[in-house]
């Protein structure tokens, strides 16, 4: 039976804690979870691109899911990234996510290949049909060679597959986000994947946001959502301006996805380095990042 968990609001895509040698540091998961929960987030997303899913084995993903689910202990819904380049592996990972007890699986479009919309449709139908819990799509053209799920394909999936209940839409194009919202049923969940567009996406009817800077300033992002929900658009725009400045500041130093990990380390939250080949920041870059965090009021 499909979960009745309500997905909405601000959801950080958690980084994956690692030791200096690049191995998983599962002992660091509880502190990270408590940090974002203290900011009032409405859910968690594990093993997305910020979580370095591309660099993790299937067993490592499952170990991380188990650790996060144990630390959360049912306080908020947990989505897990179970996408893969081919359909067979995506099915297997998504089935493992359901067995682990996740509340939903978020399945990214395949990388390195450029399937047609009909092939993407068949891919998501096969993955969602293999499980009984909620499945969300994940469209991130910048990290998938330009591949996107069109609004028409998303609407077709929402109509034809009952447990395909939402999408993380990370194109950065609000026209695209809006088109998906208009094309899909009212109960279909659309999450924008850009910290700089939280307020704008909510205005268009999105259900929330999954953004990397939420890890650094969860209360700030939640504040945007709460101000919007209460009708205080002036406050929501003010907080969005602050969040956008933080997000833009983070990306000035080093290579994605190290920005968030370095920021959290400076904040005293031990998530360690990114897995190689991504290198740590240089000392001068780290000091500049410290200034960005201080200006944002999170350090």
C-alpha positions as CSV (number, residue, x, y, z in Angstrom):
1,X,0.0,0.0,0.0
2,X,1.3,3.4,-0.9
3,X,2.5,5.7,1.9
4,X,0.1,8.5,2.9
5,X,3.0,10.8,3.9
6,X,2.5,14.4,3.0
7,X,5.4,15.9,1.0
8,X,5.8,19.7,1.1
9,X,7.9,22.5,2.1
10,X,11.7,22.9,2.5
11,X,13.8,19.7,2.0
12,X,17.6,19.8,2.1
13,X,19.5,17.4,-0.1
14,X,21.9,16.1,2.6
15,X,25.7,15.9,1.8
16,X,27.2,12.5,2.5
17,X,29.6,12.5,5.5
18,X,33.0,11.0,4.7
19,X,36.3,10.4,6.4
20,X,39.5,12.0,5.1
21,X,40.2,8.8,3.1
22,X,36.8,9.1,1.3
23,X,35.1,6.3,3.2
24,X,31.6,6.8,4.6
25,X,31.4,8.4,8.1
26,X,28.1,7.2,9.3
27,X,28.8,8.2,12.8
28,X,28.5,11.9,11.6
29,X,25.0,11.4,10.3
30,X,23.1,12.2,13.5
31,X,24.7,15.6,14.0
32,X,24.0,16.6,10.4
33,X,20.4,15.4,10.7
34,X,19.9,17.3,14.0
35,X,21.4,20.5,12.4
36,X,18.8,20.6,9.6
37,X,15.9,19.5,11.7
38,X,16.7,22.3,14.2
39,X,16.1,24.7,11.3
40,X,12.5,23.4,10.9
41,X,12.9,21.6,7.6
42,X,9.9,19.6,6.4
43,X,11.7,16.5,5.1
44,X,15.1,15.2,4.0
45,X,16.5,14.1,0.6
46,X,19.4,11.6,0.8
47,X,21.8,10.5,-2.0
48,X,21.0,13.2,-4.6
49,X,23.7,15.0,-6.5
50,X,24.7,17.0,-3.5
51,X,24.9,13.7,-1.6
52,X,27.4,12.5,-4.2
53,X,25.2,9.6,-5.3
54,X,27.2,9.4,-8.5
55,X,30.3,8.4,-6.4
56,X,28.6,5.9,-4.1
57,X,28.1,2.1,-4.6
58,X,24.6,0.7,-4.2
59,X,25.6,-0.8,-0.8
60,X,26.9,2.6,0.3
61,X,23.7,4.3,-0.6
62,X,21.7,1.8,1.4
63,X,24.0,2.1,4.4
64,X,23.5,5.9,4.3
65,X,19.7,5.5,4.0
66,X,19.7,3.3,7.0
67,X,21.8,5.7,9.1
68,X,19.6,8.7,8.1
69,X,16.3,6.9,8.7
70,X,17.5,5.8,12.1
71,X,18.6,9.3,13.0
72,X,15.4,10.9,11.8
73,X,13.2,8.3,13.6
74,X,10.1,9.3,11.8
75,X,10.1,13.0,12.6
76,X,10.0,14.1,9.0
77,X,9.6,12.2,5.7
78,X,12.8,11.0,4.0
79,X,13.2,10.8,0.3
80,X,16.1,8.8,-1.1
81,X,17.8,9.1,-4.5
82,X,17.6,5.8,-6.4
83,X,18.3,6.8,-9.9
84,X,20.7,4.9,-12.2
85,X,21.9,5.0,-15.8
86,X,19.9,2.0,-16.8
87,X,16.3,0.9,-15.9
88,X,17.3,-2.4,-14.3
89,X,19.6,-0.8,-11.8
90,X,17.1,1.9,-11.0
91,X,14.4,-0.7,-10.3
92,X,16.8,-2.6,-8.0
93,X,17.8,0.5,-6.1
94,X,14.3,1.7,-5.8
95,X,13.1,-1.6,-4.4
96,X,16.0,-1.5,-1.9
97,X,14.8,2.0,-0.9
98,X,11.4,0.7,-0.2
99,X,12.7,-2.2,1.8
100,X,14.9,0.2,3.8
101,X,11.8,2.1,4.9
102,X,12.2,5.3,3.0
103,X,9.1,7.4,2.5
104,X,9.7,7.9,-1.2
105,X,12.3,7.4,-3.9
106,X,13.4,10.3,-6.1
107,X,14.7,8.9,-9.5
108,X,16.9,11.1,-11.6
109,X,17.0,10.9,-15.4
110,X,19.8,8.7,-16.7
111,X,23.2,10.3,-17.3
112,X,25.6,9.9,-20.2
113,X,22.8,8.9,-22.6
114,X,19.9,10.8,-24.2
115,X,16.8,8.7,-24.1
116,X,13.7,10.0,-25.9
117,X,10.6,11.1,-24.0
118,X,8.9,7.8,-24.8
119,X,12.0,6.0,-23.4
120,X,11.9,8.2,-20.3
121,X,8.2,7.4,-19.9
122,X,8.9,3.7,-20.1
123,X,11.8,4.0,-17.7
124,X,9.7,5.7,-15.0
125,X,6.7,3.4,-15.5
126,X,8.9,0.3,-15.0
127,X,10.6,1.8,-11.9
128,X,7.4,3.0,-10.3
129,X,5.5,-0.2,-11.1
130,X,8.2,-2.3,-9.3
131,X,7.4,-0.7,-5.9
132,X,4.3,0.3,-3.9
133,X,5.6,3.5,-2.3
134,X,5.8,7.0,-3.8
135,X,8.2,7.7,-6.6
136,X,9.2,11.2,-7.7
137,X,11.0,12.2,-10.9
138,X,14.1,14.3,-10.9
139,X,14.9,16.6,-13.8
140,X,18.3,18.3,-13.7
141,X,19.4,19.1,-17.2
142,X,22.6,20.8,-16.2
143,X,23.9,17.6,-14.7
144,X,22.4,15.2,-17.3
145,X,23.8,16.5,-20.5
146,X,20.8,18.7,-21.1
147,X,18.3,15.8,-20.7
148,X,15.0,16.9,-19.3
149,X,11.6,15.4,-18.7
150,X,9.1,17.6,-20.6
151,X,5.9,18.8,-18.9
152,X,3.9,16.6,-21.3
153,X,5.8,13.5,-20.2
154,X,5.5,14.4,-16.5
155,X,1.8,14.8,-17.0
156,X,1.5,11.5,-18.8
157,X,3.3,9.7,-16.0
158,X,1.2,11.4,-13.3
159,X,-2.0,10.3,-15.1
160,X,-0.9,6.7,-15.9
161,X,1.1,5.7,-12.8
162,X,-0.7,6.3,-9.4
163,X,2.5,6.2,-7.3
164,X,4.4,8.7,-9.5
165,X,3.4,11.5,-7.2
166,X,5.9,14.4,-7.8
167,X,9.1,15.8,-9.3
168,X,12.2,17.6,-8.3
169,X,12.5,20.2,-11.1
170,X,16.0,21.6,-11.2
171,X,16.1,23.2,-14.6
172,X,16.3,26.7,-13.1
173,X,13.6,27.8,-15.6
174,X,10.4,28.9,-13.8
175,X,8.6,28.7,-17.1
176,X,9.3,25.0,-17.2
177,X,8.3,24.6,-13.5
178,X,5.1,26.5,-14.1
179,X,4.3,24.4,-17.2
180,X,4.7,21.2,-15.2
181,X,2.4,22.5,-12.4
182,X,-0.3,23.5,-15.0
183,X,-0.1,20.2,-16.8
184,X,-0.4,17.9,-13.7
185,X,-3.2,17.2,-11.2
186,X,-3.5,19.5,-8.2
187,X,-2.2,16.8,-5.8
188,X,1.0,16.2,-7.9
189,X,4.0,17.5,-5.9
190,X,6.4,19.9,-7.6
191,X,9.6,20.9,-5.8
192,X,11.9,23.5,-7.3
193,X,15.6,22.5,-7.1
194,X,17.1,26.0,-6.9
195,X,17.7,28.0,-3.7
196,X,17.4,31.2,-5.7
197,X,13.9,30.4,-6.9
198,X,12.1,29.3,-3.8
199,X,9.8,32.3,-3.5
200,X,9.2,32.5,-7.3
201,X,8.3,28.8,-7.5
202,X,5.9,29.1,-4.6
203,X,4.2,32.0,-6.4
204,X,3.7,29.7,-9.4
205,X,2.2,27.0,-7.2
206,X,5.1,24.7,-6.3
207,X,4.9,22.7,-3.1
208,X,8.3,23.5,-1.9
209,X,12.0,23.4,-2.6
210,X,15.0,21.0,-2.5
211,X,18.1,23.2,-2.5
212,X,21.7,22.7,-1.5
213,X,22.1,25.9,0.5
214,X,19.2,24.7,2.8
215,X,21.9,22.5,4.4
216,X,23.8,25.7,5.4
217,X,20.9,27.9,6.4
218,X,17.8,25.7,7.0
219,X,16.0,28.3,9.1
220,X,16.4,30.9,6.4
221,X,14.8,28.7,3.7
222,X,12.0,27.6,6.0
223,X,11.4,31.3,6.8
224,X,10.7,32.0,3.1
225,X,8.2,29.1,3.0
226,X,6.5,30.1,6.2
227,X,6.3,33.8,5.2
228,X,4.8,32.9,1.9
229,X,2.3,30.5,3.5
230,X,1.2,33.3,5.9
231,X,0.8,35.8,3.1
232,X,3.7,38.0,4.1
233,X,5.2,38.4,0.6
234,X,7.4,41.3,1.7
235,X,9.1,39.2,4.3
236,X,9.3,36.2,1.9
237,X,11.0,38.3,-0.7
238,X,13.4,39.8,1.8
239,X,14.4,36.3,3.0
240,X,14.7,35.1,-0.6
241,X,17.2,37.9,-1.3
242,X,19.3,36.7,1.6
243,X,19.1,33.1,0.5
244,X,20.0,34.0,-3.0
245,X,23.1,35.9,-1.9
246,X,24.2,33.0,0.2
247,X,23.7,30.5,-2.6
248,X,25.6,32.6,-5.1
249,X,28.4,33.1,-2.6
250,X,28.8,29.4,-2.0
251,X,29.4,28.7,-5.6
252,X,32.3,31.0,-6.0
253,X,34.9,28.7,-4.5
254,X,35.9,25.2,-5.5
255,X,34.1,22.5,-7.5
256,X,30.5,21.3,-6.8
257,X,29.6,19.6,-4.6
258,X,32.4,20.6,-2.2
259,X,30.9,24.0,-1.4
260,X,28.3,22.8,1.1
261,X,30.7,20.3,2.8
262,X,33.3,23.0,3.3
263,X,30.7,25.4,4.7
264,X,29.3,22.9,7.1
265,X,32.8,22.0,8.3
266,X,33.4,25.7,9.0
267,X,30.1,25.7,11.0
268,X,31.4,22.8,13.1
269,X,29.4,20.0,11.5
270,X,31.8,17.2,10.5
271,X,30.8,16.1,7.0
272,X,34.4,15.8,5.7
273,X,35.6,16.2,2.2
274,X,34.0,15.4,-1.2
275,X,35.0,12.1,-2.7
276,X,37.9,12.5,-5.2
277,X,38.5,13.7,-7.8
278,X,36.9,16.8,-6.2
279,X,39.6,18.5,-4.0
280,X,39.1,20.5,-0.8
281,X,39.2,24.3,-1.0
282,X,42.6,26.0,-0.8
283,X,43.2,28.0,2.4
284,X,42.5,31.4,0.8
285,X,39.3,30.1,-0.7
286,X,38.2,28.7,2.7
287,X,38.7,32.1,4.3
288,X,36.6,33.8,1.6
289,X,33.9,31.2,2.2
290,X,34.1,32.0,5.9
291,X,33.3,35.6,5.0
292,X,30.3,34.6,2.9
293,X,29.0,32.6,5.8
294,X,29.6,35.3,8.3
295,X,27.8,37.9,6.1
296,X,24.9,35.5,5.8
297,X,24.7,35.2,9.6
298,X,25.2,31.5,9.8
299,X,28.7,31.6,11.3
